[in-house]
C-alpha cells in the first residue's frame, strides 16, 4: 500500500471539525493548491491513512515524494509555494514571535481547552482550566488594541493558526464567551468565522471510501 500520492495531486486526510485540519485547509485554500480531500471518520480510520501516517491523526498531506503529518508544516508548505495574502511576509523577529505565539496556542492553550471541553474524560474541574485558558487569551486582546490582526493591519500566519482553536473555545459556551471582557478578540473571531475563506473550507463531505472517485478541492 503506497504511502505517497500516486499522482502530482496532493491528498489531504482531514476531519471537518478538527481545528488542526481547519487551519491546514485554510492555508491550502489561500495558496490555491488543488488537492484531493479524504474526509475521515476518527472512530474508523482508513487503512490508507494508517499506512501513510502511523500517528493516525489528521491532517495528513500525502505528496508524491513525502508525507507531511503536522498541520503547521502543511500550512508553511502551501504558503511557500504560493502566498498571495502574504501571511509569511515578515522579518525574522516577527516570524519568531509568531511561532512563539503559535507554540503557546498549540501547547498550554490547547492543554487547557481540552480539559475544559472534556472534563469528564480527564476527571478535572473545567472551571479551573477555563480560567487558565482565558488568561492566555488576554495577551491576544492586547495585540488587537491598535490593529485588526495579531501582527498588524493585515492577517498573518498566526491569525490563521490560532483562529480554529479560539473558535473551539468560544463554542464550548458561546454565551459565556460573549460576556468576557475581550471585545476585540470577539470581533476578530467573528470576522474570521464570517470570512469567505473559512466558509469555503467548511463544506460538509461524506466519509471517504477507497472505492469512490477522488474528490478534488479546486481553489
SULURDA-V326862 format. One record per backbone hydrogen bond with DSSP energy under -0.5 kcal/mol. CO is the residue of the C=O (numbers start at 1). NH is the residue of the N-H. If there is no record, write none. Layout:
CO|NH  CO|NH
//
This chain:
8|10  10|36  11|13  11|62  12|14  12|38  13|59  13|60  14|40  15|18  18|22  19|23  20|24  21|25  22|26  23|27  24|28  25|29  26|30  27|31  28|32  28|33  29|32  34|10  35|37  35|217  36|12  37|39  38|14  39|208  40|42  41|44  46|49  46|50  47|51  48|52  49|53  53|56  60|13  60|62  61|63  61|68  62|11  63|5  66|63  67|69  68|61  70|74  71|75  72|76  73|77  74|78  75|79  76|80  77|81  78|81  78|82  83|86  86|89  87|157  88|90  91|95  92|96  93|97  94|98  95|99  96|100  97|101  98|102  99|103  100|104  101|105  102|106  103|107  104|109  105|110  107|111  108|112  109|113  110|114  111|115  112|116  113|117  114|118  116|119  118|122  119|123  119|124  124|126  125|129  126|130  127|131  128|132  129|133  130|134  131|135  132|136  133|136  133|137  134|137  134|138  135|139  137|140  137|141  138|142  139|143  140|144  142|145  149|152  152|149  156|159  156|160  157|161  158|162  159|163  160|164  162|165  162|166  163|167  164|168  165|169  166|170  167|171  168|172  169|172  169|173  170|173  173|177  174|178  175|179  176|179  176|180  177|180  180|182  182|186  183|187  184|188  185|189  186|190  187|191  188|192  189|193  190|194  192|195  195|199  196|200  197|201  198|201  199|202  209|212  214|216  215|37  216|218  217|35  217|219
//
